[in-house]
């Protein structure tokens, strides 16, 4: 009798294990590990970030991928963490909440590597920018680009563009910005942001005074 009970417990435990983890690998990409960030990204930041506003992804209905309960639970956790941060927009983001959300997004990506991970990582980069941590923002955008470009994920080109724009408009590292703008135009010549990249590239070496003069000249015409 005790042997039958032990066998039934074993079968029940195996069934629960298969239920939890059976579909963890469904709809995942081939990029299940986080890429290393390039050593050329500078770690020193001296820019005043008090007046910088974040271009955050607007709130939308949660997306669910896969069927495994443990995977869905992780997705729900990420959605709730992001919603909590969106509720902080008026008062300012708590840095600890941003870091916790970013780490949870990186963990989710390292396990599943699906398209939803790219969305949350991109959100995390935006939030890092929102609290003025531009090094973390750049690192996270770089991960999104390197991990999802070959899969054609729509966040990959946006991530590259944001890296160039941050070097240009915030960190004043024009050489790096120029390199990234040119890389963007070569990689995504027909992207909706290509016109912006060309315009920013054309004005990269111009002083604020030169830009004002050009603006005034155009208005007179």
Order of alpha helices (4+ residues) and beta strands (2+ residues): alpha-alpha-alpha-alpha-alpha-alpha-alpha-alpha-alpha
